[in-house]
Structure formats: C-alpha cells, structure tokens
Amino acid sequence: MHPNIVEIGPFVIHWYGLLLSLSFLLGIYLSMYRAEKRGVNKESIMDLAIVVVLCAVIGARFQYVVTHLEEFRGHWLDALNPVQSDGSVGLGGLSMLGGVLLSIIGLILFSRIKKLSILTLGDIVTPAFGLGIGLTRIGCFMVGCCFGKSCDLPWGVIFPPDSIPAAIPELAGQPIHPTQLYSSLYGWIIFATLLLLDRKRRFSGFVMAVFFMMYGVARFSVDFVRYYNDSLFTAFGQTWTINQAISLGMFLTGFLMLIFLSRRKPTFTKAEA
C-alpha cells in the first residue's frame, strides 16, 4: 500500500519494479543452478533468460492493452511508448498471465532453434515462474493493483484513500480480498511443490506439466474474488474472466501432458538421473 520505497526528487524506486527485477535475477540464478545439475550449458540458460524477460514484458503489456482498449483510444502510442502522453514514464499496465504465456511460447521457440529438449528446459525453468509470482504479487499489493472484491472476512484489507481501489466508489473505505497476497501465496506453494516433486521426477516434462496444472487451478480460483470491471464474458449461465478461460486451457494442457508423457519411456539423460 506504499508503492514507492525511495523517492528523492525525480529519483524513485518502486516496490513492484524492485521485486520484478529481483524475481528475474533469482529466477535466472536458480535456473542456471538447475541446468548445471542436468548437464545443460549455463550459457544457454542466460540466452533463454533474455528471451523470457522480453517475452514476459511484451506479453504482459499486450494482454493489458487488448483488455483495456478504451484506455488507449486516441493515444495508441501509449501502448508501446515508455514515455506516456501525460508525461509519466513507464508502462503502467501489465497483466502477468499474458507474460507467462508469451514466455512459455518463447521457451518453446528457443528450444527449437537451439535444438534443445523443450521438456528438459521446461523442467529446469518452471520453478522460477512460481518464485516470480510469489515475489511480484507482493509488489502488486504494495502498489494496490490486481485487488479483490469487497468482503467481510477478518483478513479483508482497507486500502488508503489515495490508492487504486479507493477510486472505485463501491470499494472505497471497504475491506476487500487481498487477492495479490492470495496470488503470492500460491506462487510460493507452486515453487516449493515443484522443487519437492523434482526430486522424484517420473519423466522429462513432469515438472512443467505440474506447473501448468497448479497455476491453472490457482489462477482460475483466485479470479472468483478478484475485482474486474471488464475482461468478462458469460457462458453456461455464469460470468467468467478471460484469465479464467486461459487458466482452464493451461490446466488441460498440463493434464494432457501428464497422460501422454507418462506413457512414453523415460527420457532422462545420465546427467539428469
């Protein structure tokens, strides 16, 4: 609920930016460590890290812009230009799920170009996604974005008057679900679970498949109590979010991967055993 850590004149350090940067750095270090144990060149992980970082930012921005077109109508350059038309600097709107999806696509393309096993690379890097979610969602909480609906639960949070939720009349001064912290919690759970399961992997791609399933279920569930004023659609007599549809697709992808890959012969290399 305090977006800035340090503010000295024009020099500002934001919580979200700091935690996002930290998540990338720790994720790269973790992935390099895990790659070495599997006999994968660490330089390949550094190259992949550049691809993932770019894809994460571009994908997150793209999804935000597509789902908030009215916000950019009449000044479309703000969708890409870090210097906004109002004079502010930075890309203020990012949607994490879009970043995750494009990063996965980047991972797939990178593995094809470098002729590396997508399953092995996926198992190496997906725990870092859980770590990143756990860290960056804390940044979301400090900024006040990605907030939840009103609630009467003991842990409901009342955001200050100058925060983003307070600008919405039905939420101003009301306790709301701290969906950012829910998301951070499931990020840490995914991270820890994948590291534990990795000790007894049954086949290459196992860790990546479990990530798809866990993240799909977690994001799908949290969206029931997250506040949205757009990005909604109706199906089967129920209102859903676009993110829930994407999350369902991720879960089904992971589930089908488990079924298909479990029927194949083990593909571990000696370095991975």
N, C-alpha and C positions, 0 to 999 in steps of 0.2 A: 504493500500500500504506500510505499515510498519509492517511486520509480528511479530516482537518482541516488547514487551512492555518494558522489562528489560533484559539486558544482561551483566552479571558480570562474566567474565571468562567462566567457563563451565555452570554456572547457567543462564538459560534462561526461561523467561515467555513469551509464545506465545499468541497472541491475540485469535487465534482460540481455543486453549486449554482452555484458561480462560473463554471465552464465552460459550464453550460447557459445561464446568463444571458448570458454573452459570446457564445455561438453565436446567441442570439436577436438581440442588438444588432447584431452584424456581419452577420447574415443580412438584417436589415431595411435596414441601410445599403447593402449590396450590391444588394438588390432595388430600392431606390429609385434607385440609380445606373443600373441596367439599365433600369428603367422609363422614366427620362428619355430615354434613347437611343432608345426605341421610341415616344415620344410619348404615353406613358401618364401620367396625373396622379399625382404622388407622394403626394398625399393619399389616393388610392385604395389605394396600397400600405400606407400607415400603417393605414388601416381594416382592410385584409386581414391585416396583421401581428397585430392584436388578435385576429382570428378564428383565425388559425393558432396563436397561442400558447395560447389557451384550448382549442382542439381538441387540440393536442399533449399538454397536461397531462391533459385528461379522457380522451382515447383511450388514453394510456399507462397511466393508472390503471385504466381499465375492463378492458383486456386482462389486466393483472396480477391483478385481483380475480377475474375469471372463471376464470383458470387456476390460482388458488390459493384456492379456496373454503374449504378446510379451515382455512386460516389465520385466516379471519374468522368462522367458525362460533361463535355465541354472543355475538359483539360486532360485529354488522354495521355499526354506525355508523362503525367504524374505516375502512371502505372510502371514506368521504367526509370524515369529520371530521379536520381537520389536527391537532387535539389528541387523541392516541390514548388508549385506555383505560388504558394502562400509564403515562401521564403524559408520554410523549415528544411532541414537536411536529414535525409534518411528515408527508408521505405517503411512507413509506419504500420502497414497491414501485411501480415504473413499468416498463412494457415499451415500448421505443422503437418497435417496429413498429406497435403499436396507435396510438401518437401520430402516426406518419407517415400511416397510413391515414385516421384521422379528419381530419387536417389537409388531406389531398387532397379528402376529401368537403366540408370547409368551403370549400376553394378553389372547388370546382365550384358550390356553392350561392351563394357570394359573387358569382361571375361572372354567374350567372343573375339574381340580384336587382339587381345594378348594371348589367346589360346590357353586360358587357364580354366580350371573347373569352376563353374558357377556355384556348384553345391559346396565345394570346399571354401571358396571365398565367402559365400553366404554364411556358412557356419562360423567363419572367423569374425566377421564384422557385425552380425546382427545383435550380439550382446551390447555393442556400443550404442545401438539405437535406443535400447532400454535405458542405458546410462544417460544419453542425451535427453530423453523425455523426462527422466527424473530430475535433472538439473534445470532445464529450460522452463518447465512448468512452474518452478518456484519463481523464476523471473516474471512469468505471466502474472502470478499472484501479486508480486510487488508492484507491477505496472497497473494491475486492475483489469486487464483484458481477459477474454475467454472465461467470463464469470457465469455463475449459475442462476437458476430461477429462485424466486423467494421461497423461504422455508421457515418452519418453526422449530427446527432441531437445535439442540444445545450448542452445536458447533457452527451454527449459522453465523456468517460474518457480515457486519455492517461496514461498508466502505465509506471513507470520508467524503465530505461534500464536493471536493474538487476532483473526485475520481470518475472513471468512465461509467461505472454502474449508476452513480448518483445522478447522471444526466438523463436517466430513464425514469420518468415520473413514477411508474408502479414499483420501482426498486429503490428509489431514493429513501434513505433512512430505514430501510427494511433489511432484516437478516436474509442472506442469500446463501445458496450452496457454494462452498469454496471449491468449485469444480477444477480449478487449477491444481489444488492440493490433492484432490482425488486422482487427477492425471499423473501428478508427480509420484504419488504412492504406487500406482500400478506400473509406472516406469521402473521404479526400484524393484518391485516384485518381479517384473519380467527380467530385468537384469540379473538378479540373484538366481532366479529359477533356471535361466539359460546356462549360467555358469555351472550350476549343480548338475543339470542334465548332460552337459557337455562331457562330464567325467565318465558317463556310461552311454555314449552315443551308440546307436544301433546301426547307423548307416550315414553316409555323407548326405547332407541336406536335412538331417533330422533337426538340428538346432534352428535352422532357418524356417522350417515348416512350423515348428512350435511357436516361433516368434510371430508368424503371420496369424496363427490361431489365437494366441494370447492377446496380441494387440487388437485384433479384430473384435474380440469379445469385450475387452476393456473399453475401447473407444465407443463401441456400439452402446454399451451400458451407461457410460457417463453422459452421453448425449441426451438421455431422457431427462436429465435435470439441468442441462446447460441451457442458457438463455440464447435464443435465436430470434431475430426479427425478419430474417429472410433465409434463403437456402433450404426451404421446406417444401415438401410435396406430400400428397395424400395417396395412400394405397391401402386396400383391404380395410377401409374404414378408419384408418389410423394416420396421424400426421407423423412423418419421418423427416430426418435431415439428410441432406446429400451425403454428409460424412458417414451416416449410418449405413447407407447403401454401399459406399466404398468399403466400409469396415466389414460388412457382410461378405463382400467379394474377397477380401483378404482372408477371412476365416475359411471360406470354402476352398480357396487356393491352398492354404496350409493343410487343410484336411485331406484334399485330393493328393497333395504331395506325400503325405504320410502313407496313404494307402498304396500309391504307385511305387514309391521308393522302397517301402518295406518288403515288397515282393521281388526286388532286384537282389542280386548277390552283393555282399558288402564291397564297397569301393574304396576302403581306406588304403592309403599308402603306408609304407613302413614308418615313415615319419609321423603319421597321424595316429598310429596304433598306440 
